[in-house]
Amino acid sequence: MISHAWLPTVVFVLLGVSDAAADSPVHFDLSLRLDPPAHRLEVRATVRGSFEGAARFVLHSGLDPECSTAGTTMTAVEESAARRSVLDGSVSVPVTEYEVRFEDPAATEFTLRYGGEIHHPIESGGEEYARSFSGSPGLIDERGIVLSTSAAWFPVIGDELMTFELRILSPEPWRTVSEGRLGESTVIGDLHLDHWVCEDPMDDIHIIGAPFHVTSRAVGGVDAMAFLRHPDPNLAAKYLEATAQYLDLYQRLIGPYPYPKFALVENFWETGYGMPSFTLLGPKIIRFPFILHSSYPHEILHNWWGNSVFVDWESGNWCEGLTAYLADHLVKEGQGRGAEYRRDSLDRFGSYVREGRDFPLEEFRSRHSSATEAVGYGKCLMLFHMLREELGDDGFLRGLQRFNRAFRFRRASFTDIADVFSRSAERDLHPFFEQWVRRVGAPELALEVRDGAIVLRQTQEDDPFTVTVPVALTFEDRSEVEIIAVPMTGREAIHSLGGVEPTRVDVDPRYDVFRRLDRTETPPTFGRLFGESDVAIVLPSEDGDVAAATWQSFAHLWTEGGNIAVHTDAEPELPGAAAVWILGRDNRHAPKVRALLERYGAKLDDVRLDFGAASVASADHCFAVAVESEDGATFGWIGASRDDSAAGLARKLPHYGKYSFLAFSGGEPTNDAKGQWPPLGSPLVWSRESGTARADLPPEEPLGRLAPVFDPQA
């Protein structure tokens, strides 16, 4: 199972458990009855494998199993040695380890019967500025059912892959979803029977249940399905069409879709799970119109990366970065905004990964903070972008296709990826992967043009990286830049211009290199404020358009669990923190921010909120802006015109980290304007004369484009 922004990945650790033979997966034949109001399940489990005289497994401690197979003896191992299931290191599930011994050493099958309650409440797995990640290791509830390996609801034997059949009885009109294909779905009295068959090796067995309304459509041999909690034919149709489009795209890019179905499944809390052959998304998330071409293709693509080519967790999670690159980045690239996406990824790395928060990619397991996201997703997607730049589109796609064929239904590591791409490219790419996977840090670049040459330097304290830096040259008589590649293997690289001086030089203008951006390359953003460890909030000491007590409640939401100093504007000087939030339109320190806004061509007053690129009426609007002083201090100013919008602002702002300005309306509140200030300059740009414009960059072609799937005339 793969999880995303709103939920941490479940890590199931099994120490001292004997593995079944690795050459063939264990097979489970599971018949169960679900009782949601009682939070219970009853299970008959037949397990087949090569056990060599004994099989060890763990099971949820509340399930009390009995082994009904003749010629076997089952004993429990000390429970203290078997409490091993952990949700992101915080929520423990009680499990017991058992051993079944066979009188016949050649025996390959045993059957268990067990039942009990599984109901672990939904809890927060992490929090930053009220940005929480909630989940449960497993629960059976009248609102719905979510079960996986993390709940140990079936006998878990080591970490081997497995095939299975499920026969699930649930109350009518409930329906269930699992991996594989739906062989039978029928009503039996007041119960409903679903028969799921999974012949492909899996690393988990999921059961999702609710009184779903099911819609399906055949798409080129694959069943596109939608399981919604309320009937909504229009919403279902949109998701089925998007499913068809992205299945077509990724099959053209990577190879055949590995499963008989792909299903959108609606959860009863906000999640972002990606399982083999389906995704489990929250009720609000699936109704955001932008999800269809942002998070949804990401979930579909995980069926190639992470949910059929599985991650070797011991050596690092490569699949999130690769999936983000071929889904989120590819969508933006198709809109002509690939460079913008990469710039934002680098900006997030610079904002959140500092002061001891960095770690190598080989240690990334899951996202549980902005810093882990910036490394595991952002740095990793830049690794694959640089690999593509190195090999070209055709060479990159050949490597991906070969990797997918070689490791389908197997676990793969970064080393395996390096092996496959090296063979495909017929060159040794292991040094490339070792540098970006095992090292922390990032290059920091500086530019100088002197003596008829371009001089690039790496200025970071760490050792220099081996990197190829693209440089765009603008000449007077050309409408398009000339792009040269400057290889760097040491601290400095010099490239001779051959006696022809350009009018302008731009280093890495499309953000093709993983590096730490100079602060002046990008405008101040809320992410820069959220990423600082030295933070202060300045509250108004008196009531204004919004009561002072309301702003105190706002600050409380952000300071819970964080090291943020709180001040009031009764203090004559602003605190000297690296990031300072000023709350309230009438805050006595607001004029300092007003003055800094002039640098960006913005003006906020009682009539208009004029951000330069956007403008809204001041009445009934709340706003937030990020600005930076010339000495590098970053300020955030938040204003509101009504008390009921403040709590919503506190909750929503952490999700708008890439922006410089925002405007919201209403009590919810609803976003009406957003954007970034223009950068004020960059040390990686040189021009012969001030104000020289850069010539056009050549168009950037995406790896692939969506094609219309359903012909309206058919």
C-alpha positions as CSV (number, residue, x, y, z in Angstrom):
1,M,0.0,0.0,0.0
2,I,1.2,3.5,-0.8
3,S,-0.1,6.5,1.1
4,H,0.2,10.3,0.4
5,A,-0.1,13.8,1.8
6,W,-2.8,13.2,4.3
7,L,-1.8,9.9,5.7
8,P,1.6,8.3,6.7
9,T,2.6,5.0,5.3
10,V,2.0,2.0,7.6
11,V,5.2,0.1,8.3
12,F,4.7,-3.4,9.6
13,V,7.8,-4.8,11.3
14,L,8.1,-8.6,11.9
15,L,11.1,-9.6,13.9
16,G,11.9,-13.3,14.4
17,V,9.2,-14.5,12.0
18,S,10.2,-17.4,9.7
19,D,9.8,-16.6,6.0
20,A,8.1,-18.9,3.7
21,A,10.0,-20.1,0.7
22,A,10.8,-17.1,-1.5
23,D,10.5,-18.9,-4.9
24,S,6.7,-19.1,-4.7
25,P,4.2,-16.9,-2.9
26,V,2.1,-18.1,0.1
27,H,-1.5,-18.5,-0.9
28,F,-4.5,-17.6,1.4
29,D,-8.0,-18.8,1.1
30,L,-10.0,-16.6,3.4
31,S,-13.7,-16.7,4.2
32,L,-15.0,-14.1,6.5
33,R,-18.1,-12.4,7.9
34,L,-18.1,-8.8,8.9
35,D,-20.3,-7.2,11.6
36,P,-19.7,-3.4,11.4
37,P,-22.0,-2.3,14.3
38,A,-20.2,-4.8,16.6
39,H,-16.7,-4.0,15.1
40,R,-16.2,-7.7,14.6
41,L,-15.1,-10.2,12.0
42,E,-15.2,-14.1,11.9
43,V,-12.6,-15.8,9.7
44,R,-11.8,-19.2,8.3
45,A,-8.2,-19.0,6.8
46,T,-6.5,-21.8,4.9
47,V,-2.8,-21.1,4.2
48,R,-0.7,-22.9,1.6
49,G,3.0,-22.7,1.2
50,S,6.3,-24.4,1.7
51,F,6.8,-24.4,5.4
52,E,9.5,-27.1,6.0
53,G,7.9,-28.5,9.1
54,A,6.8,-25.3,10.8
55,A,5.1,-22.0,10.0
56,R,5.3,-18.9,12.1
57,F,2.8,-16.0,11.8
58,V,1.5,-13.1,13.7
59,L,-2.2,-12.2,14.2
60,H,-4.0,-9.4,16.0
61,S,-4.0,-10.3,19.7
62,G,-7.8,-9.9,19.9
63,L,-8.6,-12.7,17.4
64,D,-7.9,-15.9,19.4
65,P,-7.2,-18.4,16.7
66,E,-7.6,-22.2,16.7
67,C,-5.9,-24.6,14.2
68,S,-8.3,-27.2,12.9
69,T,-5.8,-29.1,10.7
70,A,-5.0,-32.7,11.7
71,G,-1.4,-33.5,12.5
72,T,-0.5,-30.0,13.7
73,T,0.3,-28.3,17.0
74,M,-0.1,-24.6,17.4
75,T,1.6,-22.6,20.2
76,A,1.8,-18.9,21.1
77,V,5.1,-17.2,21.4
78,E,5.6,-14.7,24.2
79,E,3.4,-11.8,23.5
80,S,6.0,-9.3,24.7
81,A,8.2,-10.3,21.8
82,A,5.5,-9.9,19.2
83,R,4.0,-6.4,19.6
84,R,5.4,-5.3,16.3
85,S,2.9,-3.4,14.3
86,V,3.5,0.4,14.2
87,L,1.7,3.2,12.4
88,D,4.5,5.7,11.6
89,G,6.2,4.9,14.9
90,S,3.4,6.1,17.1
91,V,0.2,3.9,17.1
92,S,0.9,0.3,18.3
93,V,-1.4,-2.7,17.4
94,P,-1.2,-5.6,19.7
95,V,-0.2,-8.8,17.9
96,T,0.7,-12.3,19.0
97,E,3.2,-14.6,17.3
98,Y,2.2,-18.2,16.8
99,E,4.0,-21.3,15.5
100,V,2.2,-24.2,13.8
101,R,4.3,-27.4,13.7
102,F,3.5,-30.3,11.4
103,E,3.9,-34.0,12.1
104,D,4.6,-34.4,8.4
105,P,7.6,-32.1,7.4
106,A,6.3,-32.1,3.8
107,A,2.9,-30.6,4.8
108,T,2.0,-27.5,2.9
109,E,-1.3,-26.4,4.4
110,F,-3.0,-25.4,7.6
111,T,-6.4,-24.0,8.5
112,L,-7.3,-21.5,11.2
113,R,-10.6,-20.3,12.6
114,Y,-10.7,-17.0,14.6
115,G,-12.8,-14.0,15.3
116,G,-12.9,-10.8,17.4
117,E,-13.0,-7.0,17.4
118,I,-10.7,-4.7,15.4
119,H,-11.5,-1.1,16.0
120,H,-8.5,1.3,16.3
121,P,-9.6,4.9,16.3
122,I,-8.5,7.4,13.7
123,E,-5.6,9.3,15.1
124,S,-3.2,12.0,14.0
125,G,0.2,10.8,12.9
126,G,2.0,14.1,12.7
127,E,1.3,17.9,12.8
128,E,2.9,21.0,11.4
129,Y,1.1,24.3,11.8
130,A,-2.2,22.5,12.3
131,R,-1.5,20.4,9.1
132,S,-2.3,16.9,10.4
133,F,-2.0,13.5,8.9
134,S,-4.7,11.1,10.2
135,G,-5.1,7.4,9.9
136,S,-5.9,4.1,11.6
137,P,-4.0,0.8,11.4
138,G,-7.4,-0.9,11.0
139,L,-11.0,-0.6,12.0
140,I,-14.4,-2.2,11.5
141,D,-17.0,0.4,12.0
142,E,-20.6,1.2,11.1
143,R,-19.3,4.0,9.0
144,G,-17.0,1.8,7.0
145,I,-14.2,-0.9,7.1
146,V,-10.5,-0.4,6.4
147,L,-8.3,-3.5,7.0
148,S,-4.8,-4.2,5.9
149,T,-1.6,-6.0,7.1
150,S,-1.1,-3.2,9.6
151,A,-4.1,-4.6,11.5
152,A,-2.8,-8.2,11.3
153,W,-6.4,-9.4,10.5
154,F,-5.0,-12.4,8.6
155,P,-2.0,-14.6,9.6
156,V,1.0,-12.6,8.4
157,I,3.9,-14.9,7.5
158,G,7.1,-12.9,7.3
159,D,7.2,-10.3,4.5
160,E,6.7,-12.7,1.6
161,L,4.5,-11.8,-1.3
162,M,1.2,-13.7,-1.4
163,T,-1.8,-14.6,-3.6
164,F,-5.3,-15.1,-2.2
165,E,-9.0,-15.6,-2.6
166,L,-11.5,-13.7,-0.4
167,R,-15.2,-14.7,0.3
168,I,-16.6,-11.8,2.2
169,L,-20.1,-11.7,3.8
170,S,-21.3,-8.3,4.9
171,P,-24.7,-6.8,5.7
172,E,-26.8,-5.9,2.6
173,P,-26.4,-3.3,1.0
174,W,-22.7,-3.2,1.9
175,R,-20.1,-3.9,-0.7
176,T,-16.4,-4.7,-0.3
177,V,-13.3,-3.9,-2.3
178,S,-9.9,-5.7,-2.4
179,E,-7.0,-6.4,-4.8
180,G,-7.6,-8.5,-7.8
181,R,-10.8,-9.2,-9.7
182,L,-14.4,-9.5,-8.5
183,G,-15.5,-13.1,-9.3
184,E,-18.9,-13.0,-7.8
185,S,-21.1,-10.4,-6.1
186,T,-24.5,-11.6,-5.0
187,V,-27.2,-11.1,-2.3
188,I,-27.8,-14.0,0.1
189,G,-30.8,-13.1,2.3
190,D,-29.9,-10.1,4.4
191,L,-26.2,-10.5,3.5
192,H,-24.0,-9.7,0.5
193,L,-21.3,-12.0,-0.8
194,D,-18.3,-10.7,-2.6
195,H,-15.7,-13.1,-4.0
196,W,-12.3,-11.5,-4.8
197,V,-9.6,-13.5,-6.6
198,C,-6.0,-12.2,-6.7
199,E,-3.6,-14.4,-8.7
200,D,-0.8,-11.9,-8.8
201,P,1.7,-11.8,-5.9
202,M,0.8,-9.0,-3.4
203,D,2.5,-7.5,-0.4
204,D,-0.8,-6.9,1.5
205,I,-4.4,-8.0,1.6
206,H,-6.9,-5.1,2.0
207,I,-10.6,-5.1,2.7
208,I,-12.5,-1.9,2.3
209,G,-16.3,-1.9,3.0
210,A,-19.3,0.4,3.1
211,P,-22.8,0.6,1.6
212,F,-21.2,1.6,-1.7
213,H,-23.0,2.6,-5.0
214,V,-20.9,0.9,-7.7
215,T,-20.4,2.1,-11.3
216,S,-18.2,0.3,-13.8
217,R,-17.1,0.5,-17.4
218,A,-14.9,-1.7,-19.5
219,V,-11.8,0.1,-20.8
220,G,-9.6,-1.9,-23.1
221,G,-9.8,-5.1,-21.1
222,V,-9.7,-3.3,-17.7
223,D,-12.7,-2.7,-15.5
224,A,-12.8,1.0,-14.5
225,M,-14.9,1.2,-11.3
226,A,-16.2,3.8,-8.9
227,F,-17.4,2.9,-5.3
228,L,-19.2,5.9,-3.9
229,R,-20.9,6.3,-0.6
230,H,-23.8,8.2,-2.2
231,P,-25.2,7.9,-5.7
232,D,-23.5,10.5,-8.0
233,P,-23.5,9.4,-11.6
234,N,-21.8,12.6,-12.9
235,L,-18.9,12.3,-10.5
236,A,-18.5,8.6,-11.2
237,A,-18.5,9.3,-15.0
238,K,-15.7,11.9,-14.6
239,Y,-13.5,9.4,-12.7
240,L,-14.2,6.6,-15.1
241,E,-13.2,8.8,-18.1
242,A,-10.1,10.0,-16.3
243,T,-9.2,6.4,-15.4
244,A,-9.5,5.4,-19.1
245,Q,-7.3,8.4,-20.2
246,Y,-4.5,7.8,-17.7
247,L,-4.5,4.0,-18.2
248,D,-4.0,4.6,-21.9
249,L,-1.2,7.2,-21.3
250,Y,0.8,5.0,-18.9
251,Q,0.4,1.9,-20.9
252,R,1.9,3.8,-23.9
253,L,4.8,5.1,-21.7
254,I,5.6,2.2,-19.5
255,G,3.9,-1.1,-20.4
256,P,0.7,-3.1,-19.9
257,Y,-1.5,-2.3,-16.9
258,P,-0.9,-5.1,-14.4
259,Y,-4.4,-5.6,-13.0
260,P,-7.9,-6.5,-14.2
261,K,-9.5,-3.4,-12.6
262,F,-8.8,0.1,-11.3
263,A,-11.3,1.5,-8.8
264,L,-11.9,4.8,-7.2
265,V,-13.1,4.1,-3.6
266,E,-14.6,6.7,-1.3
267,N,-13.5,6.6,2.3
268,F,-15.3,8.1,5.3
269,W,-12.3,10.2,6.4
270,E,-9.8,12.1,4.4
271,T,-7.2,9.7,3.1
272,G,-4.9,9.3,0.1
273,Y,-4.2,5.6,-0.1
274,G,-3.0,3.9,-3.2
275,M,-3.5,0.1,-3.2
276,P,-2.9,-2.4,-6.0
277,S,-5.8,-1.9,-8.5
278,F,-7.7,0.8,-6.5
279,T,-7.3,4.0,-4.5
280,L,-9.0,5.0,-1.3
281,L,-9.7,8.8,-1.2
282,G,-11.6,11.0,1.2
283,P,-15.1,12.4,0.6
284,K,-13.9,16.0,0.2
285,I,-10.8,15.2,-1.8
286,I,-12.7,13.3,-4.5
287,R,-15.0,16.3,-5.1
288,F,-12.2,18.8,-5.7
289,P,-12.2,19.3,-9.4
290,F,-8.5,19.6,-9.7
291,I,-7.9,16.1,-8.2
292,L,-8.9,14.4,-11.5
293,H,-5.7,15.7,-13.1
294,S,-3.4,16.0,-10.0
295,S,-3.7,13.4,-7.3
296,Y,-5.8,10.9,-9.2
297,P,-3.3,10.1,-12.0
298,H,-0.7,9.8,-9.2
299,E,-2.8,7.0,-7.6
300,I,-3.3,5.3,-11.0
301,L,0.4,5.4,-11.8
302,H,1.2,3.7,-8.4
303,N,-0.1,0.5,-10.0
304,W,3.1,0.5,-12.0
305,W,5.4,1.9,-9.3
306,G,5.0,0.7,-5.8
307,N,1.9,-1.5,-6.2
308,S,3.2,-4.0,-8.8
309,V,6.9,-3.2,-8.8
310,F,7.2,-3.2,-5.0
311,V,9.6,-1.2,-2.9
312,D,12.5,-2.8,-1.1
313,W,11.8,-0.8,2.0
314,E,15.2,-1.6,3.6
315,S,17.0,0.3,0.9
316,G,14.8,3.4,0.5
317,N,11.5,4.3,-1.1
318,W,12.1,5.3,-4.7
319,C,8.5,5.0,-5.9
320,E,7.1,8.2,-4.5
321,G,9.6,10.4,-6.4
322,L,9.2,8.4,-9.6
323,T,5.4,8.5,-9.4
324,A,5.4,12.2,-8.7
325,Y,7.7,12.8,-11.7
326,L,5.6,10.8,-14.1
327,A,2.2,12.0,-12.7
328,D,2.2,15.4,-11.0
329,H,5.2,16.7,-12.9
330,L,4.1,15.2,-16.3
331,V,0.7,16.9,-15.9
332,K,2.3,20.3,-15.4
333,E,4.8,19.6,-18.2
334,G,1.9,19.1,-20.5
335,Q,0.6,22.5,-19.5
336,G,4.0,24.1,-20.3
337,R,4.7,24.5,-16.6
338,G,7.3,21.8,-16.0
339,A,10.0,24.3,-15.1
340,E,7.7,26.0,-12.6
341,Y,6.9,22.6,-11.0
342,R,10.6,21.8,-10.6
343,R,11.3,25.3,-9.3
344,D,8.6,24.9,-6.6
345,S,10.1,21.5,-5.7
346,L,13.5,23.0,-5.3
347,D,12.0,25.9,-3.3
348,R,10.3,23.5,-0.9
349,F,13.6,21.7,-0.4
350,G,15.3,25.0,0.4
351,S,12.5,26.1,2.7
352,Y,12.0,22.9,4.7
353,V,15.2,20.9,4.6
354,R,17.8,22.7,6.7
355,E,19.3,22.7,10.2
356,G,19.6,19.0,10.7
357,R,16.5,18.0,8.7
358,D,18.3,16.6,5.7
359,F,18.8,12.9,5.2
360,P,19.8,10.6,2.3
361,L,17.2,9.2,-0.1
362,E,18.1,5.7,0.9
363,E,16.6,6.5,4.4
364,F,13.3,7.8,3.1
365,R,10.3,5.5,3.9
366,S,7.3,7.7,4.0
367,R,6.1,11.3,4.2
368,H,5.2,12.5,7.6
369,S,6.4,16.1,7.5
370,S,7.2,18.9,5.0
371,A,10.9,18.0,5.2
372,T,10.5,14.3,4.5
373,E,8.2,15.3,1.6
374,A,10.8,17.6,0.2
375,V,13.4,14.9,0.2
376,G,11.4,11.7,-0.6
377,Y,9.3,13.3,-3.3
378,G,11.1,16.5,-4.4
379,K,14.7,15.4,-4.4
380,C,13.8,12.0,-5.8
381,L,11.8,13.4,-8.7
382,M,14.7,15.6,-9.5
383,L,16.9,12.6,-9.6
384,F,14.7,11.0,-12.3
385,H,14.5,14.3,-14.1
386,M,18.3,14.6,-14.2
387,L,18.5,10.9,-15.4
388,R,16.1,11.8,-18.2
389,E,18.2,14.8,-19.1
390,E,21.3,12.6,-19.2
391,L,19.8,9.8,-21.3
392,G,17.2,11.7,-23.4
393,D,13.5,10.9,-23.6
394,D,13.8,7.7,-25.6
395,G,16.7,6.4,-23.4
396,F,14.8,7.3,-20.2
397,L,11.6,5.5,-21.4
398,R,13.5,2.4,-22.5
399,G,15.0,2.2,-19.1
400,L,11.6,2.6,-17.4
401,Q,10.0,0.0,-19.6
402,R,12.9,-2.5,-18.9
403,F,12.7,-1.9,-15.2
404,N,9.0,-2.5,-15.2
405,R,9.3,-5.7,-17.1
406,A,12.2,-7.0,-15.0
407,F,10.6,-6.3,-11.5
408,R,6.9,-6.7,-12.0
409,F,5.5,-8.4,-8.8
410,R,9.0,-8.2,-7.3
411,R,10.7,-5.9,-4.8
412,A,13.2,-3.4,-6.2
413,S,15.8,-1.1,-4.7
414,F,17.6,2.0,-6.0
415,T,20.5,-0.3,-6.8
416,D,18.2,-2.4,-9.0
417,I,17.1,0.7,-10.8
418,A,20.8,1.7,-11.3
419,D,21.5,-1.9,-12.6
420,V,18.6,-1.8,-15.1
421,F,19.3,1.7,-16.4
422,S,23.0,0.9,-16.7
423,R,22.3,-2.1,-18.9
424,S,19.7,-0.2,-20.9
425,A,22.0,2.8,-21.5
426,E,25.1,0.6,-21.9
427,R,27.0,2.8,-19.5
428,D,27.7,2.7,-15.8
429,L,25.2,4.9,-14.0
430,H,25.9,3.6,-10.5
431,P,28.1,6.6,-9.5
432,F,25.1,8.9,-10.5
433,F,22.7,7.0,-8.3
434,E,25.2,6.6,-5.4
435,Q,25.7,10.4,-5.3
436,W,22.1,11.4,-5.2
437,V,20.8,8.4,-3.2
438,R,23.5,8.2,-0.5
439,R,24.6,11.8,0.0
440,V,22.8,14.6,1.8
441,G,22.9,18.2,0.8
442,A,22.7,19.9,-2.6
443,P,24.9,22.0,-4.9
444,E,24.8,25.7,-4.4
445,L,25.9,27.5,-7.6
446,A,27.5,30.9,-8.3
447,L,28.1,32.6,-11.7
448,E,30.9,34.8,-12.9
449,V,31.6,36.0,-16.5
450,R,35.2,37.1,-16.9
451,D,38.0,37.0,-19.5
452,G,35.7,35.7,-22.2
453,A,34.6,32.7,-20.2
454,I,31.7,31.5,-18.0
455,V,32.9,30.5,-14.5
456,L,30.6,28.3,-12.4
457,R,31.4,27.6,-8.8
458,Q,29.9,25.3,-6.1
459,T,29.7,27.4,-2.9
460,Q,28.2,24.9,-0.4
461,E,30.4,23.8,2.5
462,D,30.1,20.2,1.6
463,D,32.3,18.5,-1.0
464,P,31.4,19.4,-4.6
465,F,28.9,17.3,-6.6
466,T,29.4,15.8,-10.0
467,V,26.7,17.6,-12.0
468,T,26.1,18.9,-15.5
469,V,24.7,22.4,-15.5
470,P,22.7,23.8,-18.4
471,V,23.5,27.4,-19.3
472,A,21.4,29.6,-21.6
473,L,23.2,32.2,-23.8
474,T,21.3,35.1,-25.3
475,F,22.9,36.8,-28.4
476,E,21.8,40.1,-30.0
477,D,20.9,38.5,-33.4
478,R,19.0,35.5,-32.2
479,S,15.5,35.1,-31.0
480,E,16.2,31.8,-29.2
481,V,18.8,31.1,-26.6
482,E,21.7,28.7,-27.2
483,I,21.9,26.1,-24.4
484,I,25.3,24.7,-23.4
485,A,26.0,22.0,-20.9
486,V,28.8,22.7,-18.4
487,P,30.1,19.6,-16.6
488,M,31.2,20.1,-13.0
489,T,33.4,17.5,-11.2
490,G,35.0,19.9,-8.8
491,R,34.5,23.2,-7.0
492,E,34.9,25.3,-10.2
493,A,34.2,24.8,-14.0
494,I,35.3,27.3,-16.7
495,H,33.7,27.3,-20.2
496,S,35.3,29.5,-22.8
497,L,32.9,31.6,-24.9
498,G,35.3,31.4,-27.9
499,G,35.5,35.2,-28.3
500,V,31.8,35.7,-28.9
501,E,30.3,37.4,-25.8
502,P,26.5,36.9,-25.2
503,T,24.3,39.8,-24.0
504,R,23.0,37.7,-21.2
505,V,23.8,34.4,-19.4
506,D,21.3,32.4,-17.4
507,V,22.4,29.4,-15.3
508,D,19.9,26.5,-15.1
509,P,17.0,28.7,-16.3
510,R,14.6,25.7,-16.3
511,Y,15.6,24.3,-13.0
512,D,16.9,21.0,-14.4
513,V,19.5,20.5,-11.7
514,F,18.8,19.4,-8.1
515,R,20.3,22.2,-6.1
516,R,19.7,24.6,-3.3
517,L,18.3,27.8,-4.8
518,D,19.6,31.2,-3.9
519,R,17.0,33.1,-1.9
520,T,16.7,35.8,-4.6
521,E,15.9,33.2,-7.3
522,T,12.4,32.8,-6.0
523,P,10.1,35.2,-4.2
524,P,9.3,34.9,-0.5
525,T,6.6,32.3,0.0
526,F,4.6,31.0,3.0
527,G,6.7,27.8,2.7
528,R,9.8,29.8,3.5
529,L,8.0,31.0,6.7
530,F,6.7,27.5,7.6
531,G,10.2,26.0,7.0
532,E,12.0,28.2,9.5
533,S,12.8,26.8,12.9
534,D,13.2,30.3,14.5
535,V,9.7,31.6,14.3
536,A,7.7,34.3,16.2
537,I,4.0,35.4,16.1
538,V,3.1,39.0,16.9
539,L,-0.5,39.3,18.1
540,P,-2.5,42.6,18.3
541,S,-2.9,43.7,21.8
542,E,-6.3,45.4,21.2
543,D,-9.5,44.5,19.3
544,G,-9.7,45.6,15.6
545,D,-11.8,44.3,12.7
546,V,-11.2,40.9,14.5
547,A,-11.1,40.5,18.2
548,A,-7.7,40.1,19.8
549,A,-8.9,36.9,21.4
550,T,-9.6,35.4,18.0
551,W,-6.0,36.0,17.0
552,Q,-4.9,34.3,20.2
553,S,-6.9,31.2,19.3
554,F,-5.3,31.3,15.8
555,A,-1.8,31.4,17.3
556,H,-2.7,28.6,19.7
557,L,-3.5,26.3,16.7
558,W,-0.1,27.0,15.1
559,T,1.9,26.8,18.3
560,E,0.6,23.4,19.5
561,G,3.5,21.0,19.4
562,G,5.8,23.6,17.9
563,N,8.6,25.9,19.2
564,I,7.1,29.3,18.2
565,A,7.5,32.4,20.4
566,V,4.4,34.5,20.8
567,H,4.6,38.3,21.3
568,T,2.2,41.3,21.1
569,D,2.4,44.6,19.2
570,A,2.6,46.3,22.6
571,E,6.3,45.6,22.3
572,P,8.0,48.5,20.4
573,E,10.3,46.4,18.3
574,L,9.6,43.3,16.2
575,P,11.2,40.1,17.4
576,G,14.5,39.2,15.7
577,A,13.3,35.7,14.6
578,A,14.1,34.5,11.1
579,A,10.4,34.3,10.3
580,V,7.8,36.6,11.9
581,W,4.0,36.4,11.5
582,I,2.1,39.6,12.1
583,L,-1.6,39.0,12.8
584,G,-4.3,41.5,12.3
585,R,-5.0,44.4,9.9
586,D,-4.6,46.8,12.8
587,N,-1.5,45.3,14.2
588,R,0.9,48.2,15.2
589,H,3.7,46.5,13.2
590,A,1.7,46.1,10.0
591,P,3.1,49.3,8.4
592,K,6.5,47.7,8.1
593,V,5.0,45.0,5.9
594,R,3.0,47.6,3.9
595,A,6.3,49.3,3.1
596,L,7.9,46.1,2.0
597,L,5.0,45.3,-0.3
598,E,6.0,48.2,-2.5
599,R,9.0,46.2,-3.6
600,Y,6.6,43.8,-5.3
601,G,4.2,46.4,-6.7
602,A,1.4,45.5,-4.2
603,K,-0.8,47.7,-2.0
604,L,-3.3,46.6,0.6
605,D,-5.8,49.2,2.0
606,D,-9.3,49.4,3.3
607,V,-10.7,49.5,-0.3
608,R,-8.7,47.1,-2.4
609,L,-6.3,44.2,-1.9
610,D,-4.1,44.9,-4.9
611,F,-1.4,42.2,-5.3
612,G,-0.3,43.4,-8.7
613,A,-1.1,40.2,-10.5
614,A,-4.5,40.0,-8.9
615,S,-6.9,42.4,-7.1
616,V,-10.0,41.9,-4.9
617,A,-12.2,44.2,-2.8
618,S,-11.1,44.6,0.7
619,A,-14.5,44.1,2.2
620,D,-15.3,40.6,3.4
621,H,-11.9,39.4,2.4
622,C,-9.1,38.1,4.5
623,F,-5.6,37.9,3.2
624,A,-2.1,36.7,3.8
625,V,1.2,37.9,2.3
626,A,4.8,36.9,2.6
627,V,7.5,39.5,2.1
628,E,11.2,39.7,2.7
629,S,13.4,42.6,3.9
630,E,16.7,43.5,2.3
631,D,18.6,41.9,5.2
632,G,16.9,38.6,4.6
633,A,14.2,38.5,7.3
634,T,10.9,37.0,6.2
635,F,7.6,38.4,7.3
636,G,4.1,37.0,7.0
637,W,1.1,39.3,7.5
638,I,-2.4,37.9,7.9
639,G,-5.5,40.1,8.0
640,A,-9.2,39.4,8.3
641,S,-12.4,41.3,8.3
642,R,-14.5,38.8,10.4
643,D,-13.8,36.6,13.4
644,D,-15.3,33.4,11.9
645,S,-12.7,33.2,9.1
646,A,-9.6,33.1,11.4
647,A,-9.9,29.4,12.3
648,G,-10.3,28.4,8.7
649,L,-7.3,30.5,7.7
650,A,-5.1,28.7,10.4
651,R,-6.2,25.4,9.0
652,K,-5.8,26.2,5.3
653,L,-2.7,28.4,5.0
654,P,-0.2,25.5,5.6
655,H,-1.5,23.9,2.4
656,Y,-0.6,27.0,0.3
657,G,3.2,27.0,1.0
658,K,4.3,27.8,-2.6
659,Y,2.4,31.1,-2.7
660,S,3.4,34.7,-1.8
661,F,-0.1,36.2,-1.5
662,L,-3.6,34.8,-0.9
663,A,-7.1,36.3,-0.5
664,F,-10.1,34.4,0.9
665,S,-13.8,35.3,1.3
666,G,-16.5,34.1,3.7
667,G,-16.4,32.4,7.0
668,E,-15.1,29.0,5.6
669,P,-13.1,30.8,4.0
670,T,-12.9,30.3,0.2
671,N,-9.8,31.1,-1.8
672,D,-10.4,33.9,-4.4
673,A,-6.8,34.9,-5.3
674,K,-3.4,33.4,-5.1
675,G,0.0,33.9,-6.6
676,Q,3.7,34.6,-6.3
677,W,5.6,37.9,-6.4
678,P,8.0,38.2,-9.3
679,P,11.6,37.4,-8.3
680,L,13.6,40.6,-7.7
681,G,16.8,39.2,-9.2
682,S,19.2,36.2,-9.3
683,P,22.9,35.8,-8.9
684,L,22.8,33.2,-11.6
685,V,21.9,35.7,-14.3
686,W,24.6,38.0,-15.9
687,S,23.8,40.6,-18.5
688,R,26.1,43.0,-20.4
689,E,23.7,45.8,-19.8
690,S,21.1,46.2,-17.0
691,G,17.6,45.2,-18.1
692,T,18.6,42.9,-21.0
693,A,15.9,40.4,-21.6
694,R,16.5,36.7,-22.0
695,A,15.8,35.3,-25.5
696,D,13.2,32.5,-25.8
697,L,13.9,29.1,-24.4
698,P,13.1,26.2,-26.8
699,P,9.8,24.5,-26.1
700,E,9.8,21.7,-23.6
701,E,8.0,18.6,-24.8
702,P,6.3,16.4,-22.2
703,L,7.1,12.7,-22.1
704,G,3.5,11.9,-23.1
705,R,0.1,13.5,-23.6
706,L,-3.4,12.5,-22.8
707,A,-5.6,11.2,-25.7
708,P,-9.4,11.3,-25.7
709,V,-10.6,7.9,-24.9
710,F,-14.4,7.8,-25.3
711,D,-15.5,8.8,-28.8
712,P,-18.7,10.9,-28.5
713,Q,-19.7,9.7,-32.0
714,A,-19.1,6.0,-31.3
